[in-house]
Amino acid sequence: MIETGRTVTAEIDRMTPQGAYLTDGEKDVLLPAKQIPDGAKIGDKLKVFIYRDSKDRIISTTNQPLIELHEVKRLVVKEMTDIGAFLDMGLERDLLLPFHEMTYRPGAGEEVLVAMYTDKSGRLCATEKIYDYLRDDSAYEKDDEVTGTLYEISRNFGAFVAVDDIFSGLVPAREFGGEAKPGDKVTCRVTGVHPDGRLNLSLRKKAYLQMNDDADRIFEMIKKTGHLDFTDKAEPGLIKDRTGLSKAAFKRAVGHLLKAGSIAIKEDGIYERDQH
């Protein structure tokens, strides 16, 4: 079936000065003369990609694109314009990423993770809103470590991650402290697998493994500022805003530093022990 955004196999039906007209038995499409392989003749079958040219005409090409309809791929931004970003899709014509399909604005030369779709006018476009295009059939299990691209953040749901850039994953809002932003490559731990195959993720390790990292982070904050002007008795919201940690994680880290003799807790805050 001849459909824009797809690679199809079609037969040369007739030759014209403009090029060869290919058919799938139902529809015809032009293959421009410069694209016709040497020695091709009527009746030959060719593998071609279907898209629209600069005049919005449906045509074909023997060049293979970097992305096809409904696929998720990483493409490079060639330029930013007043209607959006134009991405290099490996063909003479670039792929438009409209502003309203962005979850963040990339710069020229930057790689973006996008899916290809057709807009209301039948034109091929790209979107950073890739949730509906990601797969849910990964073989990952609870506690596996995975990598992916954070592509969107929702205040209600959390941070959406494309695991391996193809599988659907979510860091729930309660687990996400703003450690990363859309477009970032992240390493996560699988905390659960939904019946539908989608992955629940955490940017943090298991508590007993994460504690050392958190303790190092808190100690660096203390060394940098001289002290923390709050303790582990502070409100959870304040701790989250100032450190990015939950109150429970903060208490574990502070307890670890206290046991190691690295800090002293006073009424007005937490200090490095050697200094006070």
KEKE-3310 file (N, C-alpha, C; in steps of 0.2 Angstrom, whole numbers, plus 5000, padded with zeros to 4 digits):
npx = (5004:5003:5009:5011:5027:5030:5041:5039:5037:5036:5030:5037:5027:5026:5036:5041:5046:5048:5050:5049:5033:5027:5018:5006:4997:4985:4987:4997:5013:5026:5042:5056:5066:5080:5081:5079:5086:5100:5097:5085:5068:5051:5040:5049:5052:5054:5061:5055:5054:5040:5035:5031:5035:5044:5034:5023:5018:5015:5028:5041:5056:5072:5081:5085:5076:5080:5071:5054:5036:5028:5039:5051:5065:5082:5086:5095:5095:5093:5091:5083:5067:5054:5043:5046:5057:5069:5072:5086:5082:5088:5085:5082:5073:5069:5063:5049:5048:5036:5033:5022:5023:5033:5042:5052:5063:5075:5092:5101:5110:5109:5104:5088:5075:5062:5046:5038:5024:5009:5001:4986:4985:4990:5004:5021:5027:5037:5037:5040:5033:5031:5025:5014:5020:5030:5036:5030:5035:5047:5060:5064:5066:5061:5072:5082:5095:5093:5095:5090:5081:5075:5060:5049:5041:5029:5019:5009:5011:5024:5041:5043:5051:5060:5065:5080:5078:5066:5057:5043:5043:5041:5046:5038:5030:5032:5044:5052:5064:5067:5079:5084:5081:5070:5076:5088:5100:5097:5101:5092:5083:5073:5058:5046:5035:5022:5006:5003:5015:5022:5035:5039:5050:5065:5076:5085:5095:5093:5089:5099:5110:5110:5112:5125:5129:5120:5124:5137:5133:5126:5136:5145:5138:5137:5151:5153:5144:5147:5138:5123:5107:5097:5090:5087:5075:5067:5054:5047:5045:5053:5066:5066:5065:5078:5088:5084:5081:5070:5062:5065:5076:5085:5087:5093:5105:5110:5111:5121:5132:5134:5136:5148:5156:5158:5150:5142:5127:5118:5107:5104:5107:5117:5134:5151:5161:5174:5176:5168)
npy = (4994:5011:5023:5039:5041:5028:5014:5005:4992:4993:4992:4997:5005:5014:5024:5041:5058:5065:5055:5039:5030:5022:5008:5000:4992:4998:5012:5025:5032:5045:5042:5052:5056:5057:5048:5035:5019:5014:5005:5001:4995:4995:4985:4981:4979:4990:4996:5009:5025:5034:5051:5068:5081:5097:5105:5100:5088:5071:5060:5048:5040:5032:5033:5029:5034:5041:5039:5032:5032:5033:5028:5029:5039:5046:5061:5074:5092:5103:5117:5131:5138:5151:5143:5131:5117:5111:5095:5083:5071:5062:5063:5073:5083:5091:5086:5093:5098:5104:5119:5116:5103:5101:5096:5102:5115:5112:5115:5121:5108:5099:5083:5075:5066:5059:5055:5050:5057:5060:5075:5085:5089:5079:5080:5074:5075:5078:5074:5077:5072:5057:5047:5038:5031:5023:5007:4992:4980:4976:4966:4969:4967:4969:4979:4979:4988:5002:5012:5028:5040:5055:5062:5070:5080:5079:5087:5080:5067:5063:5060:5056:5043:5036:5021:5014:5021:5016:5009:5011:5021:5027:5038:5040:5054:5056:5050:5058:5071:5082:5080:5079:5084:5087:5078:5074:5061:5047:5036:5023:5013:4999:4999:4992:4982:4985:4977:4979:4980:4992:5002:5005:5017:5022:5035:5033:5022:5006:5008:5005:5006:5018:5026:5030:5038:5048:5053:5057:5068:5077:5080:5086:5098:5103:5106:5116:5127:5129:5126:5117:5125:5119:5104:5086:5086:5095:5101:5090:5096:5107:5100:5093:5103:5109:5100:5090:5077:5065:5066:5054:5048:5058:5058:5045:5048:5058:5051:5042:5050:5055:5044:5041:5050:5062:5074:5086:5089:5103:5114:5125:5119:5109:5104:5103:5091:5094:5107:5113)
npz = (5000:4995:5005:5013:5022:5023:5018:5003:4992:4975:4958:4942:4932:4920:4910:4910:4904:4916:4925:4933:4934:4948:4954:4965:4962:4965:4968:4960:4960:4958:4954:4953:4939:4942:4952:4947:4946:4936:4921:4925:4921:4914:4923:4932:4950:4963:4979:4988:4997:5003:5002:5004:4992:4991:4985:4990:4984:4982:4981:4977:4983:4981:4991:5008:5022:5039:5048:5050:5047:5063:5070:5082:5084:5085:5079:5071:5074:5061:5059:5068:5066:5064:5064:5070:5073:5061:5056:5052:5041:5033:5020:5005:5008:5024:5040:5049:5066:5074:5085:5094:5096:5104:5119:5125:5120:5108:5102:5087:5079:5089:5095:5095:5102:5094:5087:5071:5063:5054:5050:5051:5038:5031:5030:5034:5050:5065:5082:5099:5109:5113:5120:5115:5105:5110:5114:5124:5127:5134:5140:5153:5171:5188:5198:5188:5180:5170:5155:5147:5138:5146:5142:5144:5157:5169:5181:5188:5185:5184:5178:5162:5153:5140:5138:5133:5122:5116:5124:5135:5150:5167:5179:5194:5201:5215:5216:5209:5209:5202:5196:5183:5166:5152:5138:5143:5145:5155:5169:5176:5189:5188:5196:5196:5185:5175:5172:5159:5153:5154:5161:5178:5186:5195:5198:5208:5217:5226:5243:5253:5245:5239:5250:5253:5242:5243:5256:5253:5244:5253:5262:5254:5251:5264:5266:5256:5259:5272:5282:5285:5286:5293:5300:5301:5306:5300:5289:5277:5264:5264:5265:5253:5244:5246:5245:5236:5241:5248:5265:5272:5265:5267:5281:5282:5276:5284:5296:5293:5290:5303:5311:5305:5310:5304:5304:5314:5323:5327:5336:5327:5315:5303:5304:5298:5307:5310:5310:5319)
capx = (5000:5007:5007:5017:5030:5032:5044:5035:5039:5031:5032:5037:5021:5027:5041:5040:5052:5048:5053:5045:5027:5027:5011:5005:4991:4979:4989:5003:5017:5031:5049:5059:5071:5087:5081:5078:5092:5102:5095:5078:5063:5044:5039:5054:5050:5058:5059:5055:5050:5035:5034:5029:5041:5043:5028:5018:5016:5017:5033:5045:5063:5075:5085:5081:5076:5083:5065:5048:5030:5027:5045:5055:5072:5086:5088:5099:5091:5097:5090:5077:5064:5048:5037:5048:5064:5069:5077:5089:5079:5092:5082:5083:5068:5070:5057:5047:5046:5032:5033:5017:5024:5040:5042:5057:5066:5082:5096:5104:5115:5107:5100:5082:5071:5056:5042:5036:5017:5006:4997:4979:4985:4994:5011:5025:5030:5040:5034:5044:5028:5032:5022:5010:5024:5034:5034:5029:5037:5054:5062:5067:5062:5062:5079:5087:5097:5092:5097:5085:5080:5069:5057:5044:5039:5022:5018:5005:5013:5031:5046:5043:5058:5061:5071:5084:5074:5061:5052:5039:5045:5039:5048:5033:5031:5034:5051:5056:5065:5070:5087:5085:5077:5069:5082:5094:5101:5097:5101:5087:5082:5066:5055:5041:5033:5015:5003:5003:5022:5026:5040:5040:5057:5068:5083:5089:5097:5090:5090:5106:5115:5109:5113:5132:5129:5116:5128:5142:5130:5125:5143:5148:5134:5140:5158:5152:5141:5149:5134:5116:5104:5091:5091:5083:5068:5064:5048:5049:5045:5060:5071:5065:5067:5085:5092:5081:5080:5065:5065:5068:5083:5089:5088:5097:5111:5113:5113:5127:5137:5134:5139:5155:5159:5159:5146:5139:5120:5116:5100:5103:5109:5121:5140:5156:5163:5181:5176:5164)
capy = (5000:5017:5028:5043:5039:5021:5011:5000:4989:4995:4990:5002:5005:5017:5029:5048:5062:5067:5050:5033:5030:5016:5006:4995:4989:5003:5019:5027:5037:5047:5042:5057:5053:5056:5043:5029:5015:5012:4999:4999:4995:4993:4979:4980:4981:4994:4998:5016:5028:5038:5057:5074:5086:5104:5107:5096:5082:5064:5057:5042:5040:5026:5034:5027:5039:5039:5037:5031:5034:5030:5026:5034:5039:5052:5065:5081:5098:5107:5124:5133:5144:5153:5138:5125:5115:5106:5089:5080:5064:5058:5065:5080:5087:5090:5085:5098:5097:5110:5121:5113:5096:5100:5096:5107:5118:5110:5120:5118:5103:5095:5077:5075:5059:5060:5050:5053:5056:5064:5080:5085:5090:5074:5081:5071:5079:5075:5076:5075:5069:5051:5042:5034:5028:5018:5000:4990:4973:4975:4960:4971:4965:4973:4980:4980:4995:5003:5019:5030:5048:5058:5066:5075:5080:5080:5088:5075:5060:5062:5060:5050:5041:5031:5016:5012:5025:5013:5006:5016:5020:5033:5040:5043:5061:5055:5048:5063:5078:5087:5078:5079:5088:5084:5078:5071:5054:5045:5029:5022:5007:4997:4997:4988:4981:4985:4972:4981:4980:4998:5001:5010:5018:5027:5038:5031:5015:5004:5013:5004:5007:5025:5030:5032:5043:5054:5056:5061:5074:5081:5082:5092:5104:5106:5109:5121:5132:5130:5121:5117:5129:5115:5097:5081:5087:5100:5099:5086:5100:5111:5096:5091:5109:5111:5094:5085:5071:5064:5066:5048:5048:5063:5056:5040:5050:5062:5046:5039:5054:5056:5038:5041:5056:5068:5080:5087:5092:5108:5117:5129:5116:5103:5107:5098:5091:5096:5114:5116)
capz = (5000:4995:5011:5015:5028:5023:5013:5000:4986:4969:4951:4937:4927:4914:4910:4907:4905:4923:4929:4932:4939:4951:4956:4970:4959:4967:4967:4957:4963:4954:4956:4949:4934:4944:4957:4944:4945:4930:4919:4927:4915:4915:4926:4938:4957:4967:4986:4988:5002:5000:5006:5000:4990:4993:4982:4993:4980:4985:4977:4980:4983:4983:4997:5014:5027:5045:5052:5046:5051:5069:5073:5087:5082:5087:5073:5072:5072:5056:5060:5071:5062:5067:5065:5073:5071:5055:5058:5046:5041:5028:5013:5002:5012:5031:5044:5054:5072:5076:5092:5098:5097:5108:5126:5126:5113:5106:5098:5081:5080:5095:5094:5099:5101:5091:5083:5065:5062:5049:5053:5048:5031:5028:5030:5038:5055:5071:5089:5105:5113:5110:5124:5112:5100:5113:5115:5131:5127:5135:5144:5159:5177:5194:5200:5183:5179:5163:5153:5142:5138:5149:5136:5146:5164:5171:5188:5191:5184:5185:5172:5157:5151:5134:5140:5127:5117:5113:5128:5139:5157:5171:5186:5197:5204:5221:5216:5205:5213:5197:5195:5176:5162:5145:5133:5147:5146:5162:5172:5181:5192:5187:5202:5194:5178:5175:5168:5152:5151:5155:5167:5183:5187:5200:5197:5213:5219:5232:5249:5256:5240:5238:5256:5252:5237:5247:5261:5249:5242:5259:5265:5249:5252:5270:5265:5251:5262:5279:5286:5283:5292:5295:5302:5299:5309:5296:5286:5271:5259:5264:5264:5246:5240:5247:5244:5231:5244:5253:5272:5274:5262:5270:5288:5282:5274:5289:5301:5290:5292:5310:5313:5303:5314:5299:5305:5321:5323:5332:5335:5321:5308:5303:5303:5298:5314:5311:5310:5325)
cpx = (5004:5004:5013:5020:5032:5037:5040:5039:5034:5034:5032:5032:5022:5033:5039:5046:5053:5051:5048:5039:5027:5020:5011:4999:4984:4981:4996:5007:5023:5038:5053:5065:5078:5087:5081:5085:5094:5100:5088:5073:5056:5044:5044:5051:5055:5056:5060:5052:5046:5034:5032:5035:5040:5037:5022:5015:5019:5022:5036:5052:5066:5080:5081:5082:5079:5077:5059:5042:5029:5033:5047:5062:5075:5088:5091:5095:5096:5097:5083:5074:5058:5042:5040:5055:5064:5074:5079:5086:5082:5090:5084:5078:5069:5063:5055:5045:5043:5033:5028:5018:5031:5038:5047:5060:5073:5086:5099:5110:5114:5103:5094:5079:5064:5052:5040:5028:5015:5001:4990:4979:4988:5001:5015:5028:5033:5037:5039:5039:5027:5029:5018:5014:5029:5032:5033:5030:5044:5054:5064:5062:5064:5069:5084:5089:5096:5094:5091:5086:5074:5066:5052:5043:5032:5022:5014:5007:5020:5036:5045:5049:5057:5067:5074:5081:5069:5055:5049:5041:5043:5043:5042:5034:5034:5041:5055:5057:5068:5077:5089:5080:5076:5075:5088:5094:5101:5098:5096:5087:5075:5063:5049:5039:5025:5012:5003:5010:5026:5030:5039:5048:5059:5074:5088:5090:5093:5093:5097:5111:5116:5112:5120:5132:5126:5121:5134:5139:5129:5131:5146:5144:5136:5146:5157:5150:5143:5145:5127:5112:5097:5094:5087:5076:5064:5058:5050:5049:5051:5066:5072:5068:5075:5090:5090:5080:5073:5067:5068:5075:5088:5092:5093:5104:5114:5115:5120:5133:5139:5138:5147:5159:5161:5156:5144:5132:5119:5109:5099:5105:5114:5128:5145:5160:5170:5181:5172:5164)
cpy = (5006:5022:5032:5041:5032:5019:5005:4997:4990:4993:4996:5001:5008:5022:5036:5052:5065:5061:5043:5033:5023:5014:5000:4991:4993:5010:5019:5032:5038:5045:5046:5053:5052:5050:5036:5025:5014:5005:4997:5000:4994:4986:4977:4982:4985:4996:5005:5019:5033:5045:5062:5079:5093:5108:5104:5090:5076:5061:5051:5044:5034:5027:5032:5032:5036:5037:5036:5032:5029:5027:5031:5033:5046:5055:5072:5087:5102:5114:5125:5138:5146:5149:5132:5123:5110:5101:5086:5072:5060:5059:5072:5085:5085:5088:5090:5096:5104:5112:5117:5106:5095:5100:5100:5109:5116:5116:5117:5114:5098:5089:5077:5068:5061:5054:5054:5052:5061:5069:5080:5086:5084:5074:5077:5076:5075:5078:5073:5071:5062:5045:5036:5029:5023:5011:4998:4983:4972:4969:4962:4968:4970:4973:4980:4987:4996:5011:5021:5038:5050:5063:5071:5074:5082:5081:5083:5068:5058:5063:5054:5049:5035:5027:5013:5015:5022:5010:5012:5015:5027:5033:5043:5050:5061:5053:5053:5070:5083:5086:5079:5083:5085:5084:5075:5064:5052:5038:5028:5014:5005:4995:4993:4988:4981:4979:4973:4982:4987:4998:5007:5011:5022:5029:5036:5024:5013:5008:5012:5006:5015:5029:5033:5038:5049:5057:5060:5068:5079:5084:5087:5098:5107:5110:5116:5127:5134:5126:5121:5120:5125:5108:5092:5081:5092:5097:5095:5091:5104:5106:5094:5097:5110:5106:5090:5078:5071:5065:5060:5047:5052:5061:5050:5043:5054:5057:5043:5043:5055:5050:5038:5046:5062:5074:5080:5091:5097:5110:5121:5126:5111:5106:5101:5097:5094:5104:5117:5110)
cpz = (5000:5000:5012:5022:5028:5017:5010:4994:4980:4963:4946:4932:4920:4915:4907:4907:4912:4927:4928:4937:4941:4953:4961:4968:4960:4966:4963:4960:4958:4957:4951:4945:4937:4950:4953:4943:4938:4927:4921:4921:4918:4918:4932:4945:4960:4974:4986:4995:5000:5005:5001:4998:4992:4990:4985:4989:4983:4979:4981:4979:4984:4988:5003:5019:5034:5050:5047:5050:5057:5073:5077:5086:5085:5080:5076:5070:5067:5057:5064:5067:5067:5067:5068:5071:5065:5056:5051:5046:5036:5021:5011:5006:5020:5034:5049:5060:5075:5083:5096:5100:5101:5115:5129:5120:5113:5102:5092:5082:5085:5092:5098:5097:5099:5088:5076:5065:5056:5052:5049:5041:5027:5027:5035:5043:5060:5077:5094:5110:5111:5114:5120:5107:5103:5114:5123:5132:5129:5140:5151:5165:5183:5196:5195:5182:5171:5161:5148:5142:5141:5143:5138:5154:5165:5179:5192:5191:5186:5179:5168:5153:5145:5136:5134:5121:5113:5117:5133:5147:5160:5177:5189:5200:5211:5222:5212:5208:5208:5195:5188:5173:5156:5141:5136:5146:5153:5164:5177:5184:5191:5194:5202:5187:5178:5171:5161:5149:5152:5161:5172:5185:5193:5197:5202:5214:5224:5238:5252:5252:5239:5244:5255:5247:5240:5252:5258:5247:5247:5261:5260:5250:5259:5269:5261:5255:5269:5284:5283:5288:5293:5297:5299:5302:5305:5292:5279:5265:5258:5262:5256:5242:5240:5245:5238:5234:5248:5260:5274:5271:5265:5277:5287:5280:5280:5295:5299:5292:5299:5313:5311:5306:5309:5301:5313:5320:5329:5331:5329:5314:5309:5301:5302:5305:5315:5312:5316:5330)
residu = (MET:ILE:GLU:THR:GLY:ARG:THR:VAL:THR:ALA:GLU:ILE:ASP:ARG:MET:THR:PRO:GLN:GLY:ALA:TYR:LEU:THR:ASP:GLY:GLU:LYS:ASP:VAL:LEU:LEU:PRO:ALA:LYS:GLN:ILE:PRO:ASP:GLY:ALA:LYS:ILE:GLY:ASP:LYS:LEU:LYS:VAL:PHE:ILE:TYR:ARG:ASP:SER:LYS:ASP:ARG:ILE:ILE:SER:THR:THR:ASN:GLN:PRO:LEU:ILE:GLU:LEU:HIS:GLU:VAL:LYS:ARG:LEU:VAL:VAL:LYS:GLU:MET:THR:ASP:ILE:GLY:ALA:PHE:LEU:ASP:MET:GLY:LEU:GLU:ARG:ASP:LEU:LEU:LEU:PRO:PHE:HIS:GLU:MET:THR:TYR:ARG:PRO:GLY:ALA:GLY:GLU:GLU:VAL:LEU:VAL:ALA:MET:TYR:THR:ASP:LYS:SER:GLY:ARG:LEU:CYS:ALA:THR:GLU:LYS:ILE:TYR:ASP:TYR:LEU:ARG:ASP:ASP:SER:ALA:TYR:GLU:LYS:ASP:ASP:GLU:VAL:THR:GLY:THR:LEU:TYR:GLU:ILE:SER:ARG:ASN:PHE:GLY:ALA:PHE:VAL:ALA:VAL:ASP:ASP:ILE:PHE:SER:GLY:LEU:VAL:PRO:ALA:ARG:GLU:PHE:GLY:GLY:GLU:ALA:LYS:PRO:GLY:ASP:LYS:VAL:THR:CYS:ARG:VAL:THR:GLY:VAL:HIS:PRO:ASP:GLY:ARG:LEU:ASN:LEU:SER:LEU:ARG:LYS:LYS:ALA:TYR:LEU:GLN:MET:ASN:ASP:ASP:ALA:ASP:ARG:ILE:PHE:GLU:MET:ILE:LYS:LYS:THR:GLY:HIS:LEU:ASP:PHE:THR:ASP:LYS:ALA:GLU:PRO:GLY:LEU:ILE:LYS:ASP:ARG:THR:GLY:LEU:SER:LYS:ALA:ALA:PHE:LYS:ARG:ALA:VAL:GLY:HIS:LEU:LEU:LYS:ALA:GLY:SER:ILE:ALA:ILE:LYS:GLU:ASP:GLY:ILE:TYR:GLU:ARG:ASP:GLN:HIS)
# end
